Amino acid sequence: MDISKTIAAMKQDPEFAENVGMVLIHNGTVRGWSRGDHSPVSQIEVTADEDKVEQIRTQIEQMEGIFRVVVETHSGVMQPGDDLLFLIVAGDIRENVKPALALLLDRIKAEAISKKES
């Protein structure tokens, strides 16, 4: 995902300026070590349930003050440094946007993405 181009496209919506005061972005990448024991990771196999991702995205987009939610997941075998997950949440004020991004990230990671490190 080209984050700048995605946000620029979002800004083309005539309602953007009336509804958005904050845009938050998450760019998840493959770490070179395991979260559990910090052992080295040479690759990771990721599978994203795109139907579940879309269901979660739609639910978050319906939260108070949220204008638009964009999600891009990557599946397959990846190496440390590769992009795994892009999230963009645009909304009115930080009190609405920050929790929406946190919930989106936590739910997608818990409910829609599986991974196997090696």
Biopython code that builds the backbone (N, CA, C, O; Angstrom):
import numpy as np
from Bio.PDB.StructureBuilder import StructureBuilder

atoms = [
    (1, "MET", "N", (0.858, -1.182, 0.000)),
    (1, "MET", "CA", (0.000, 0.000, 0.000)),
    (1, "MET", "C", (0.893, 1.231, 0.000)),
    (1, "MET", "O", (1.867, 1.314, 0.748)),
    (2, "ASP", "N", (0.549, 2.159, -0.832)),
    (2, "ASP", "CA", (1.195, 3.464, -0.795)),
    (2, "ASP", "C", (0.314, 4.337, 0.106)),
    (2, "ASP", "O", (-0.741, 4.816, -0.311)),
    (3, "ILE", "N", (0.765, 4.529, 1.335)),
    (3, "ILE", "CA", (-0.047, 5.213, 2.338)),
    (3, "ILE", "C", (-0.398, 6.632, 1.891)),
    (3, "ILE", "O", (-1.541, 7.063, 2.042)),
    (4, "SER", "N", (0.566, 7.353, 1.349)),
    (4, "SER", "CA", (0.300, 8.739, 0.922)),
    (4, "SER", "C", (-0.760, 8.787, -0.164)),
    (4, "SER", "O", (-1.650, 9.637, -0.121)),
    (5, "LYS", "N", (-0.679, 7.886, -1.138)),
    (5, "LYS", "CA", (-1.674, 7.860, -2.212)),
    (5, "LYS", "C", (-3.050, 7.460, -1.682)),
    (5, "LYS", "O", (-4.067, 7.992, -2.126)),
    (6, "THR", "N", (-3.081, 6.533, -0.744)),
    (6, "THR", "CA", (-4.358, 6.092, -0.177)),
    (6, "THR", "C", (-5.032, 7.236, 0.573)),
    (6, "THR", "O", (-6.238, 7.444, 0.437)),
    (7, "ILE", "N", (-4.263, 7.973, 1.359)),
    (7, "ILE", "CA", (-4.824, 9.113, 2.086)),
    (7, "ILE", "C", (-5.239, 10.213, 1.112)),
    (7, "ILE", "O", (-6.284, 10.838, 1.292)),
    (8, "ALA", "N", (-4.430, 10.451, 0.086)),
    (8, "ALA", "CA", (-4.789, 11.465, -0.915)),
    (8, "ALA", "C", (-6.104, 11.105, -1.596)),
    (8, "ALA", "O", (-6.933, 11.981, -1.841)),
    (9, "ALA", "N", (-6.303, 9.831, -1.902)),
    (9, "ALA", "CA", (-7.564, 9.393, -2.515)),
    (9, "ALA", "C", (-8.728, 9.583, -1.549)),
    (9, "ALA", "O", (-9.818, 9.989, -1.952)),
    (10, "MET", "N", (-8.493, 9.289, -0.277)),
    (10, "MET", "CA", (-9.518, 9.467, 0.744)),
    (10, "MET", "C", (-9.945, 10.937, 0.833)),
    (10, "MET", "O", (-11.123, 11.244, 1.017)),
    (11, "LYS", "N", (-8.973, 11.830, 0.701)),
    (11, "LYS", "CA", (-9.243, 13.269, 0.795)),
    (11, "LYS", "C", (-10.058, 13.798, -0.377)),
    (11, "LYS", "O", (-10.598, 14.902, -0.304)),
    (12, "GLN", "N", (-10.154, 13.034, -1.446)),
    (12, "GLN", "CA", (-10.953, 13.448, -2.596)),
    (12, "GLN", "C", (-12.450, 13.372, -2.311)),
    (12, "GLN", "O", (-13.251, 13.992, -3.012)),
    (13, "ASP", "N", (-12.824, 12.619, -1.292)),
    (13, "ASP", "CA", (-14.233, 12.532, -0.904)),
    (13, "ASP", "C", (-14.664, 13.907, -0.396)),
    (13, "ASP", "O", (-14.031, 14.450, 0.509)),
    (14, "PRO", "N", (-15.718, 14.473, -0.956)),
    (14, "PRO", "CA", (-16.153, 15.813, -0.540)),
    (14, "PRO", "C", (-16.496, 15.921, 0.947)),
    (14, "PRO", "O", (-16.487, 17.021, 1.501)),
    (15, "GLU", "N", (-16.793, 14.811, 1.590)),
    (15, "GLU", "CA", (-17.156, 14.834, 3.011)),
    (15, "GLU", "C", (-15.947, 14.703, 3.938)),
    (15, "GLU", "O", (-16.083, 14.835, 5.154)),
    (16, "PHE", "N", (-14.776, 14.449, 3.377)),
    (16, "PHE", "CA", (-13.577, 14.250, 4.191)),
    (16, "PHE", "C", (-13.318, 15.435, 5.117)),
    (16, "PHE", "O", (-13.191, 15.257, 6.328)),
    (17, "ALA", "N", (-13.241, 16.631, 4.565)),
    (17, "ALA", "CA", (-12.880, 17.816, 5.352)),
    (17, "ALA", "C", (-13.883, 18.114, 6.458)),
    (17, "ALA", "O", (-13.516, 18.677, 7.489)),
    (18, "GLU", "N", (-15.127, 17.748, 6.257)),
    (18, "GLU", "CA", (-16.163, 17.997, 7.260)),
    (18, "GLU", "C", (-16.155, 16.953, 8.377)),
    (18, "GLU", "O", (-16.724, 17.184, 9.444)),
    (19, "ASN", "N", (-15.520, 15.817, 8.140)),
    (19, "ASN", "CA", (-15.623, 14.696, 9.074)),
    (19, "ASN", "C", (-14.311, 14.208, 9.657)),
    (19, "ASN", "O", (-14.315, 13.375, 10.563)),
    (20, "VAL", "N", (-13.190, 14.704, 9.161)),
    (20, "VAL", "CA", (-11.908, 14.139, 9.583)),
    (20, "VAL", "C", (-11.002, 15.218, 10.156)),
    (20, "VAL", "O", (-10.744, 16.250, 9.535)),
    (21, "GLY", "N", (-10.528, 14.936, 11.375)),
    (21, "GLY", "CA", (-9.548, 15.786, 12.033)),
    (21, "GLY", "C", (-8.312, 14.990, 12.420)),
    (21, "GLY", "O", (-7.342, 15.547, 12.934)),
    (22, "MET", "N", (-8.350, 13.663, 12.168)),
    (22, "MET", "CA", (-7.208, 12.814, 12.516)),
    (22, "MET", "C", (-7.217, 11.594, 11.626)),
    (22, "MET", "O", (-8.262, 10.999, 11.364)),
    (23, "VAL", "N", (-6.024, 11.231, 11.163)),
    (23, "VAL", "CA", (-5.826, 9.987, 10.423)),
    (23, "VAL", "C", (-4.693, 9.248, 11.119)),
    (23, "VAL", "O", (-3.589, 9.775, 11.250)),
    (24, "LEU", "N", (-4.970, 8.027, 11.564)),
    (24, "LEU", "CA", (-3.932, 7.205, 12.192)),
    (24, "LEU", "C", (-3.619, 6.021, 11.294)),
    (24, "LEU", "O", (-4.494, 5.481, 10.616)),
    (25, "ILE", "N", (-2.345, 5.628, 11.303)),
    (25, "ILE", "CA", (-1.859, 4.572, 10.429)),
    (25, "ILE", "C", (-1.072, 3.556, 11.245)),
    (25, "ILE", "O", (-0.323, 3.906, 12.157)),
    (26, "HIS", "N", (-1.263, 2.291, 10.894)),
    (26, "HIS", "CA", (-0.465, 1.200, 11.453)),
    (26, "HIS", "C", (0.169, 0.468, 10.283)),
    (26, "HIS", "O", (-0.519, 0.112, 9.327)),
    (27, "ASN", "N", (1.469, 0.240, 10.349)),
    (27, "ASN", "CA", (2.183, -0.555, 9.349)),
    (27, "ASN", "C", (2.903, -1.669, 10.093)),
    (27, "ASN", "O", (3.995, -1.463, 10.624)),
    (28, "GLY", "N", (2.294, -2.848, 10.132)),
    (28, "GLY", "CA", (2.891, -3.990, 10.809)),
    (28, "GLY", "C", (3.879, -4.700, 9.902)),
    (28, "GLY", "O", (3.588, -4.956, 8.733)),
    (29, "THR", "N", (5.045, -5.018, 10.442)),
    (29, "THR", "CA", (6.087, -5.698, 9.676)),
    (29, "THR", "C", (6.530, -6.978, 10.388)),
    (29, "THR", "O", (6.277, -7.161, 11.578)),
    (30, "VAL", "N", (7.186, -7.845, 9.649)),
    (30, "VAL", "CA", (7.712, -9.085, 10.218)),
    (30, "VAL", "C", (8.935, -8.744, 11.063)),
    (30, "VAL", "O", (9.876, -8.103, 10.593)),
    (31, "ARG", "N", (8.903, -9.190, 12.331)),
    (31, "ARG", "CA", (10.051, -9.024, 13.220)),
    (31, "ARG", "C", (11.068, -10.121, 12.956)),
    (31, "ARG", "O", (10.717, -11.183, 12.443)),
    (32, "GLY", "N", (12.301, -9.879, 13.294)),
    (32, "GLY", "CA", (13.366, -10.871, 13.159)),
    (32, "GLY", "C", (13.504, -11.760, 14.377)),
    (32, "GLY", "O", (14.436, -12.559, 14.463)),
    (33, "TRP", "N", (12.579, -11.627, 15.322)),
    (33, "TRP", "CA", (12.614, -12.439, 16.542)),
    (33, "TRP", "C", (11.191, -12.741, 16.992)),
    (33, "TRP", "O", (10.254, -11.999, 16.696)),
    (34, "SER", "N", (11.055, -13.843, 17.710)),
    (34, "SER", "CA", (9.759, -14.290, 18.190)),
    (34, "SER", "C", (9.319, -13.469, 19.398)),
    (34, "SER", "O", (10.117, -13.163, 20.283)),
    (35, "ARG", "N", (8.047, -13.120, 19.418)),
    (35, "ARG", "CA", (7.498, -12.330, 20.522)),
    (35, "ARG", "C", (7.610, -13.073, 21.856)),
    (35, "ARG", "O", (7.881, -12.467, 22.892)),
    (36, "GLY", "N", (7.399, -14.379, 21.820)),
    (36, "GLY", "CA", (7.383, -15.158, 23.059)),
    (36, "GLY", "C", (8.721, -15.265, 23.755)),
    (36, "GLY", "O", (8.827, -14.968, 24.945)),
    (37, "ASP", "N", (9.753, -15.689, 23.022)),
    (37, "ASP", "CA", (11.042, -15.946, 23.680)),
    (37, "ASP", "C", (12.226, -15.228, 23.022)),
    (37, "ASP", "O", (13.383, -15.481, 23.358)),
    (38, "HIS", "N", (11.923, -14.347, 22.098)),
    (38, "HIS", "CA", (12.943, -13.560, 21.382)),
    (38, "HIS", "C", (13.909, -14.420, 20.565)),
    (38, "HIS", "O", (14.991, -13.959, 20.202)),
    (39, "SER", "N", (13.525, -15.670, 20.273)),
    (39, "SER", "CA", (14.365, -16.494, 19.415)),
    (39, "SER", "C", (14.314, -15.958, 17.986)),
    (39, "SER", "O", (13.315, -15.362, 17.582)),
    (40, "PRO", "N", (15.384, -16.166, 17.222)),
    (40, "PRO", "CA", (15.429, -15.636, 15.857)),
    (40, "PRO", "C", (14.323, -16.219, 14.966)),
    (40, "PRO", "O", (13.952, -17.386, 15.090)),
    (41, "VAL", "N", (13.814, -15.379, 14.074)),
    (41, "VAL", "CA", (12.807, -15.792, 13.101)),
    (41, "VAL", "C", (13.382, -15.511, 11.711)),
    (41, "VAL", "O", (13.775, -14.385, 11.408)),
    (42, "SER", "N", (13.427, -16.555, 10.868)),
    (42, "SER", "CA", (13.959, -16.365, 9.516)),
    (42, "SER", "C", (12.845, -16.130, 8.503)),
    (42, "SER", "O", (13.055, -15.496, 7.470)),
    (43, "GLN", "N", (11.646, -16.653, 8.814)),
    (43, "GLN", "CA", (10.490, -16.412, 7.960)),
    (43, "GLN", "C", (9.221, -16.682, 8.750)),
    (43, "GLN", "O", (9.248, -17.284, 9.823)),
    (44, "ILE", "N", (8.112, -16.222, 8.192)),
    (44, "ILE", "CA", (6.817, -16.417, 8.828)),
    (44, "ILE", "C", (5.799, -16.710, 7.735)),
    (44, "ILE", "O", (5.822, -16.104, 6.664)),
    (45, "GLU", "N", (4.913, -17.644, 8.022)),
    (45, "GLU", "CA", (3.831, -17.947, 7.087)),
    (45, "GLU", "C", (2.549, -17.348, 7.660)),
    (45, "GLU", "O", (2.137, -17.679, 8.771)),
    (46, "VAL", "N", (1.934, -16.469, 6.891)),
    (46, "VAL", "CA", (0.767, -15.718, 7.354)),
    (46, "VAL", "C", (-0.435, -16.051, 6.487)),
    (46, "VAL", "O", (-0.339, -16.134, 5.263)),
    (47, "THR", "N", (-1.572, -16.239, 7.153)),
    (47, "THR", "CA", (-2.835, -16.434, 6.448)),
    (47, "THR", "C", (-3.845, -15.454, 7.022)),
    (47, "THR", "O", (-4.064, -15.403, 8.232)),
    (48, "ALA", "N", (-4.461, -14.671, 6.127)),
    (48, "ALA", "CA", (-5.482, -13.710, 6.544)),
    (48, "ALA", "C", (-6.840, -14.181, 6.043)),
    (48, "ALA", "O", (-6.996, -14.543, 4.877)),
    (49, "ASP", "N", (-7.816, -14.172, 6.939)),
    (49, "ASP", "CA", (-9.208, -14.473, 6.584)),
    (49, "ASP", "C", (-9.836, -13.160, 6.124)),
    (49, "ASP", "O", (-10.292, -12.360, 6.941)),
    (50, "GLU", "N", (-9.854, -12.947, 4.815)),
    (50, "GLU", "CA", (-10.293, -11.663, 4.265)),
    (50, "GLU", "C", (-11.764, -11.356, 4.555)),
    (50, "GLU", "O", (-12.128, -10.191, 4.715)),
    (51, "ASP", "N", (-12.606, -12.377, 4.624)),
    (51, "ASP", "CA", (-14.014, -12.142, 4.964)),
    (51, "ASP", "C", (-14.139, -11.617, 6.388)),
    (51, "ASP", "O", (-14.913, -10.696, 6.648)),
    (52, "LYS", "N", (-13.383, -12.198, 7.303)),
    (52, "LYS", "CA", (-13.410, -11.743, 8.695)),
    (52, "LYS", "C", (-12.807, -10.346, 8.814)),
    (52, "LYS", "O", (-13.308, -9.511, 9.568)),
    (53, "VAL", "N", (-11.722, -10.092, 8.061)),
    (53, "VAL", "CA", (-11.115, -8.759, 8.062)),
    (53, "VAL", "C", (-12.144, -7.720, 7.635)),
    (53, "VAL", "O", (-12.267, -6.669, 8.264)),
    (54, "GLU", "N", (-12.879, -8.010, 6.571)),
    (54, "GLU", "CA", (-13.881, -7.062, 6.075)),
    (54, "GLU", "C", (-15.008, -6.864, 7.089)),
    (54, "GLU", "O", (-15.506, -5.750, 7.255)),
    (55, "GLN", "N", (-15.404, -7.926, 7.756)),
    (55, "GLN", "CA", (-16.451, -7.822, 8.780)),
    (55, "GLN", "C", (-15.985, -6.894, 9.911)),
    (55, "GLN", "O", (-16.738, -6.023, 10.348)),
    (56, "ILE", "N", (-14.777, -7.076, 10.371)),
    (56, "ILE", "CA", (-14.225, -6.233, 11.441)),
    (56, "ILE", "C", (-14.084, -4.793, 10.955)),
    (56, "ILE", "O", (-14.446, -3.861, 11.672)),
    (57, "ARG", "N", (-13.557, -4.604, 9.736)),
    (57, "ARG", "CA", (-13.381, -3.260, 9.175)),
    (57, "ARG", "C", (-14.704, -2.509, 9.146)),
    (57, "ARG", "O", (-14.779, -1.341, 9.526)),
    (58, "THR", "N", (-15.743, -3.194, 8.692)),
    (58, "THR", "CA", (-17.069, -2.575, 8.609)),
    (58, "THR", "C", (-17.588, -2.190, 9.993)),
    (58, "THR", "O", (-18.160, -1.114, 10.160)),
    (59, "GLN", "N", (-17.396, -3.047, 10.972)),
    (59, "GLN", "CA", (-17.853, -2.755, 12.336)),
    (59, "GLN", "C", (-17.126, -1.548, 12.917)),
    (59, "GLN", "O", (-17.747, -0.690, 13.545)),
    (60, "ILE", "N", (-15.821, -1.478, 12.711)),
    (60, "ILE", "CA", (-15.046, -0.347, 13.240)),
    (60, "ILE", "C", (-15.453, 0.944, 12.535)),
    (60, "ILE", "O", (-15.532, 1.997, 13.167)),
    (61, "GLU", "N", (-15.711, 0.870, 11.241)),
    (61, "GLU", "CA", (-16.100, 2.058, 10.485)),
    (61, "GLU", "C", (-17.439, 2.625, 10.955)),
    (61, "GLU", "O", (-17.742, 3.791, 10.701)),
    (62, "GLN", "N", (-18.231, 1.817, 11.631)),
    (62, "GLN", "CA", (-19.523, 2.269, 12.152)),
    (62, "GLN", "C", (-19.423, 2.890, 13.540)),
    (62, "GLN", "O", (-20.424, 3.364, 14.077)),
    (63, "MET", "N", (-18.234, 2.893, 14.124)),
    (63, "MET", "CA", (-18.066, 3.478, 15.452)),
    (63, "MET", "C", (-18.236, 4.994, 15.392)),
    (63, "MET", "O", (-18.043, 5.620, 14.350)),
    (64, "GLU", "N", (-18.598, 5.557, 16.525)),
    (64, "GLU", "CA", (-18.812, 7.003, 16.615)),
    (64, "GLU", "C", (-17.578, 7.774, 16.157)),
    (64, "GLU", "O", (-16.461, 7.504, 16.598)),
    (65, "GLY", "N", (-17.801, 8.740, 15.261)),
    (65, "GLY", "CA", (-16.754, 9.636, 14.821)),
    (65, "GLY", "C", (-15.829, 9.082, 13.741)),
    (65, "GLY", "O", (-14.936, 9.790, 13.276)),
    (66, "ILE", "N", (-16.026, 7.836, 13.338)),
    (66, "ILE", "CA", (-15.136, 7.233, 12.349)),
    (66, "ILE", "C", (-15.707, 7.459, 10.949)),
    (66, "ILE", "O", (-16.859, 7.131, 10.665)),
    (67, "PHE", "N", (-14.871, 8.027, 10.089)),
    (67, "PHE", "CA", (-15.262, 8.338, 8.718)),
    (67, "PHE", "C", (-14.905, 7.208, 7.755)),
    (67, "PHE", "O", (-15.729, 6.806, 6.934)),
    (68, "ARG", "N", (-13.697, 6.705, 7.852)),
    (68, "ARG", "CA", (-13.252, 5.673, 6.912)),
    (68, "ARG", "C", (-12.208, 4.790, 7.560)),
    (68, "ARG", "O", (-11.368, 5.258, 8.327)),
    (69, "VAL", "N", (-12.271, 3.491, 7.240)),
    (69, "VAL", "CA", (-11.281, 2.517, 7.684)),
    (69, "VAL", "C", (-10.790, 1.766, 6.447)),
    (69, "VAL", "O", (-11.587, 1.244, 5.668)),
    (70, "VAL", "N", (-9.473, 1.719, 6.279)),
    (70, "VAL", "CA", (-8.858, 0.996, 5.168)),
    (70, "VAL", "C", (-7.934, -0.063, 5.755)),
    (70, "VAL", "O", (-7.142, 0.218, 6.655)),
    (71, "VAL", "N", (-8.046, -1.295, 5.232)),
    (71, "VAL", "CA", (-7.214, -2.399, 5.701)),
    (71, "VAL", "C", (-6.606, -3.099, 4.496)),
    (71, "VAL", "O", (-7.292, -3.382, 3.514)),
    (72, "GLU", "N", (-5.301, -3.378, 4.585)),
    (72, "GLU", "CA", (-4.641, -4.214, 3.581)),
    (72, "GLU", "C", (-3.827, -5.261, 4.323)),
    (72, "GLU", "O", (-2.942, -4.930, 5.111)),
    (73, "THR", "N", (-4.136, -6.539, 4.063)),
    (73, "THR", "CA", (-3.399, -7.633, 4.681)),
    (73, "THR", "C", (-2.546, -8.314, 3.616)),
    (73, "THR", "O", (-2.857, -8.264, 2.426)),
    (74, "HIS", "N", (-1.478, -8.944, 4.057)),
    (74, "HIS", "CA", (-0.628, -9.723, 3.165)),
    (74, "HIS", "C", (-0.565, -11.152, 3.707)),
    (74, "HIS", "O", (-0.369, -11.366, 4.904)),
    (75, "SER", "N", (-0.731, -12.105, 2.828)),
    (75, "SER", "CA", (-0.637, -13.521, 3.196)),
    (75, "SER", "C", (0.515, -14.151, 2.432)),
    (75, "SER", "O", (0.942, -13.652, 1.391)),
    (76, "GLY", "N", (1.008, -15.258, 2.971)),
    (76, "GLY", "CA", (2.085, -16.000, 2.319)),
    (76, "GLY", "C", (3.293, -16.114, 3.225)),
    (76, "GLY", "O", (3.234, -15.813, 4.417)),
    (77, "VAL", "N", (4.389, -16.557, 2.630)),
    (77, "VAL", "CA", (5.646, -16.697, 3.372)),
    (77, "VAL", "C", (6.413, -15.394, 3.238)),
    (77, "VAL", "O", (6.650, -14.907, 2.133)),
    (78, "MET", "N", (6.799, -14.835, 4.379)),
    (78, "MET", "CA", (7.460, -13.532, 4.403)),
    (78, "MET", "C", (8.720, -13.581, 5.253)),
    (78, "MET", "O", (8.898, -14.463, 6.093)),
    (79, "GLN", "N", (9.585, -12.607, 5.010)),
    (79, "GLN", "CA", (10.868, -12.492, 5.699)),
    (79, "GLN", "C", (10.829, -11.297, 6.658)),
    (79, "GLN", "O", (10.002, -10.399, 6.499)),
    (80, "PRO", "N", (11.728, -11.286, 7.659)),
    (80, "PRO", "CA", (11.806, -10.108, 8.531)),
    (80, "PRO", "C", (11.961, -8.828, 7.709)),
    (80, "PRO", "O", (12.744, -8.761, 6.762)),
    (81, "GLY", "N", (11.191, -7.820, 8.103)),
    (81, "GLY", "CA", (11.182, -6.539, 7.414)),
    (81, "GLY", "C", (10.045, -6.393, 6.418)),
    (81, "GLY", "O", (9.706, -5.274, 6.033)),
    (82, "ASP", "N", (9.442, -7.513, 5.989)),
    (82, "ASP", "CA", (8.318, -7.437, 5.047)),
    (82, "ASP", "C", (7.083, -6.838, 5.715)),
    (82, "ASP", "O", (6.867, -7.009, 6.914)),
    (83, "ASP", "N", (6.283, -6.139, 4.928)),
    (83, "ASP", "CA", (5.024, -5.587, 5.424)),
    (83, "ASP", "C", (3.983, -6.684, 5.551)),
    (83, "ASP", "O", (3.808, -7.499, 4.644)),
    (84, "LEU", "N", (3.295, -6.697, 6.687)),
    (84, "LEU", "CA", (2.242, -7.676, 6.960)),
    (84, "LEU", "C", (0.851, -7.073, 6.903)),
    (84, "LEU", "O", (-0.079, -7.682, 6.375)),
    (85, "LEU", "N", (0.715, -5.871, 7.452)),
    (85, "LEU", "CA", (-0.614, -5.322, 7.682)),
    (85, "LEU", "C", (-0.562, -3.799, 7.657)),
    (85, "LEU", "O", (0.256, -3.181, 8.337)),
    (86, "PHE", "N", (-1.454, -3.202, 6.858)),
    (86, "PHE", "CA", (-1.630, -1.758, 6.844)),
    (86, "PHE", "C", (-3.037, -1.442, 7.328)),
    (86, "PHE", "O", (-4.007, -2.043, 6.865)),
    (87, "LEU", "N", (-3.148, -0.507, 8.252)),
    (87, "LEU", "CA", (-4.447, -0.033, 8.739)),
    (87, "LEU", "C", (-4.453, 1.489, 8.672)),
    (87, "LEU", "O", (-3.481, 2.142, 9.053)),
    (88, "ILE", "N", (-5.546, 2.039, 8.187)),
    (88, "ILE", "CA", (-5.746, 3.488, 8.205)),
    (88, "ILE", "C", (-7.125, 3.742, 8.798)),
    (88, "ILE", "O", (-8.122, 3.189, 8.335)),
    (89, "VAL", "N", (-7.171, 4.580, 9.824)),
    (89, "VAL", "CA", (-8.445, 4.967, 10.436)),
    (89, "VAL", "C", (-8.517, 6.490, 10.410)),
    (89, "VAL", "O", (-7.661, 7.175, 10.970)),
    (90, "ALA", "N", (-9.551, 7.007, 9.750)),
    (90, "ALA", "CA", (-9.772, 8.446, 9.666)),
    (90, "ALA", "C", (-11.065, 8.780, 10.401)),
    (90, "ALA", "O", (-12.088, 8.119, 10.221)),
    (91, "GLY", "N", (-11.000, 9.818, 11.233)),
    (91, "GLY", "CA", (-12.188, 10.193, 11.986)),
    (91, "GLY", "C", (-12.081, 11.598, 12.534)),
    (91, "GLY", "O", (-11.162, 12.351, 12.214)),
    (92, "ASP", "N", (-13.046, 11.925, 13.366)),
    (92, "ASP", "CA", (-13.201, 13.301, 13.814)),
    (92, "ASP", "C", (-12.166, 13.758, 14.843)),
    (92, "ASP", "O", (-11.434, 14.716, 14.597)),
    (93, "ILE", "N", (-12.100, 13.090, 15.980)),
    (93, "ILE", "CA", (-11.230, 13.534, 17.075)),
    (93, "ILE", "C", (-10.466, 12.349, 17.655)),
    (93, "ILE", "O", (-10.876, 11.198, 17.505)),
    (94, "ARG", "N", (-9.348, 12.645, 18.320)),
    (94, "ARG", "CA", (-8.486, 11.568, 18.807)),
    (94, "ARG", "C", (-9.185, 10.639, 19.801)),
    (94, "ARG", "O", (-8.874, 9.450, 19.864)),
    (95, "GLU", "N", (-10.125, 11.179, 20.574)),
    (95, "GLU", "CA", (-10.819, 10.327, 21.548)),
    (95, "GLU", "C", (-11.646, 9.243, 20.862)),
    (95, "GLU", "O", (-11.979, 8.236, 21.487)),
    (96, "ASN", "N", (-11.979, 9.431, 19.598)),
    (96, "ASN", "CA", (-12.692, 8.403, 18.829)),
    (96, "ASN", "C", (-11.748, 7.592, 17.947)),
    (96, "ASN", "O", (-11.921, 6.382, 17.804)),
    (97, "VAL", "N", (-10.758, 8.244, 17.359)),
    (97, "VAL", "CA", (-9.900, 7.580, 16.370)),
    (97, "VAL", "C", (-8.893, 6.642, 17.025)),
    (97, "VAL", "O", (-8.700, 5.524, 16.548)),
    (98, "LYS", "N", (-8.245, 7.073, 18.111)),
    (98, "LYS", "CA", (-7.240, 6.224, 18.761)),
    (98, "LYS", "C", (-7.817, 4.892, 19.229)),
    (98, "LYS", "O", (-7.229, 3.849, 18.942)),
    (99, "PRO", "N", (-8.956, 4.886, 19.945)),
    (99, "PRO", "CA", (-9.487, 3.588, 20.367)),
    (99, "PRO", "C", (-9.970, 2.735, 19.195)),
    (99, "PRO", "O", (-9.917, 1.507, 19.255)),
    (100, "ALA", "N", (-10.440, 3.384, 18.130)),
    (100, "ALA", "CA", (-10.902, 2.623, 16.963)),
    (100, "ALA", "C", (-9.727, 1.898, 16.308)),
    (100, "ALA", "O", (-9.850, 0.732, 15.936)),
    (101, "LEU", "N", (-8.591, 2.580, 16.166)),
    (101, "LEU", "CA", (-7.419, 1.926, 15.593)),
    (101, "LEU", "C", (-6.942, 0.785, 16.480)),
    (101, "LEU", "O", (-6.621, -0.293, 15.980)),
    (102, "ALA", "N", (-6.890, 1.005, 17.779)),
    (102, "ALA", "CA", (-6.444, -0.039, 18.708)),
    (102, "ALA", "C", (-7.357, -1.263, 18.636)),
    (102, "ALA", "O", (-6.879, -2.396, 18.591)),
    (103, "LEU", "N", (-8.659, -1.032, 18.625)),
    (103, "LEU", "CA", (-9.605, -2.146, 18.555)),
    (103, "LEU", "C", (-9.502, -2.868, 17.218)),
    (103, "LEU", "O", (-9.534, -4.098, 17.178)),
    (104, "LEU", "N", (-9.379, -2.125, 16.126)),
    (104, "LEU", "CA", (-9.222, -2.710, 14.802)),
    (104, "LEU", "C", (-7.997, -3.621, 14.764)),
    (104, "LEU", "O", (-8.088, -4.768, 14.328)),
    (105, "LEU", "N", (-6.865, -3.119, 15.214)),
    (105, "LEU", "CA", (-5.630, -3.885, 15.226)),
    (105, "LEU", "C", (-5.758, -5.139, 16.087)),
    (105, "LEU", "O", (-5.426, -6.238, 15.643)),
    (106, "ASP", "N", (-6.234, -4.975, 17.304)),
    (106, "ASP", "CA", (-6.347, -6.113, 18.216)),
    (106, "ASP", "C", (-7.290, -7.186, 17.678)),
    (106, "ASP", "O", (-6.992, -8.377, 17.772)),
    (107, "ARG", "N", (-8.413, -6.776, 17.121)),
    (107, "ARG", "CA", (-9.382, -7.750, 16.610)),
    (107, "ARG", "C", (-8.870, -8.465, 15.361)),
    (107, "ARG", "O", (-9.034, -9.678, 15.234)),
    (108, "ILE", "N", (-8.260, -7.734, 14.451)),
    (108, "ILE", "CA", (-7.744, -8.385, 13.244)),
    (108, "ILE", "C", (-6.655, -9.385, 13.608)),
    (108, "ILE", "O", (-6.644, -10.504, 13.096)),
    (109, "LYS", "N", (-5.744, -8.990, 14.488)),
    (109, "LYS", "CA", (-4.673, -9.900, 14.891)),
    (109, "LYS", "C", (-5.220, -11.130, 15.616)),
    (109, "LYS", "O", (-4.708, -12.233, 15.420)),
    (110, "ALA", "N", (-6.247, -10.962, 16.445)),
    (110, "ALA", "CA", (-6.790, -12.074, 17.226)),
    (110, "ALA", "C", (-7.771, -12.939, 16.447)),
    (110, "ALA", "O", (-7.832, -14.150, 16.663)),
    (111, "GLU", "N", (-8.542, -12.333, 15.543)),
    (111, "GLU", "CA", (-9.651, -13.040, 14.911)),
    (111, "GLU", "C", (-9.459, -13.389, 13.446)),
    (111, "GLU", "O", (-10.135, -14.280, 12.933)),
    (112, "ALA", "N", (-8.546, -12.703, 12.760)),
    (112, "ALA", "CA", (-8.517, -12.862, 11.306)),
    (112, "ALA", "C", (-7.151, -13.226, 10.725)),
    (112, "ALA", "O", (-7.057, -13.492, 9.527)),
    (113, "ILE", "N", (-6.111, -13.245, 11.519)),
    (113, "ILE", "CA", (-4.785, -13.552, 11.003)),
    (113, "ILE", "C", (-4.167, -14.675, 11.816)),
    (113, "ILE", "O", (-4.171, -14.656, 13.047)),
    (114, "SER", "N", (-3.638, -15.652, 11.096)),
    (114, "SER", "CA", (-2.871, -16.701, 11.751)),
    (114, "SER", "C", (-1.462, -16.697, 11.163)),
    (114, "SER", "O", (-1.269, -16.381, 9.989)),
    (115, "LYS", "N", (-0.484, -17.052, 11.990)),
    (115, "LYS", "CA", (0.884, -17.048, 11.503)),
    (115, "LYS", "C", (1.689, -18.154, 12.158)),
    (115, "LYS", "O", (1.428, -18.564, 13.289)),
    (116, "LYS", "N", (2.674, -18.622, 11.410)),
    (116, "LYS", "CA", (3.570, -19.682, 11.874)),
    (116, "LYS", "C", (4.993, -19.222, 11.623)),
    (116, "LYS", "O", (5.393, -19.018, 10.476)),
    (117, "GLU", "N", (5.755, -19.061, 12.688)),
    (117, "GLU", "CA", (7.139, -18.614, 12.578)),
    (117, "GLU", "C", (8.075, -19.801, 12.367)),
    (117, "GLU", "O", (7.822, -20.908, 12.843)),
    (118, "SER", "N", (9.147, -19.545, 11.652)),
    (118, "SER", "CA", (10.192, -20.576, 11.522)),
    (118, "SER", "C", (11.543, -19.916, 11.331)),
    (118, "SER", "O", (12.555, -20.605, 11.202)),
]
sb = StructureBuilder()
sb.init_structure("model")
sb.init_model(0)
sb.init_chain("A")
sb.init_seg("    ")
for serial, (resi, resn, name, xyz) in enumerate(atoms, 1):
    if name == "N":
        sb.init_residue(resn, " ", resi, " ")
    sb.init_atom(name, np.array(xyz, "f"), 0.0, 1.0, " ", f" {name:<3s}", serial, name[0])
structure = sb.get_structure()
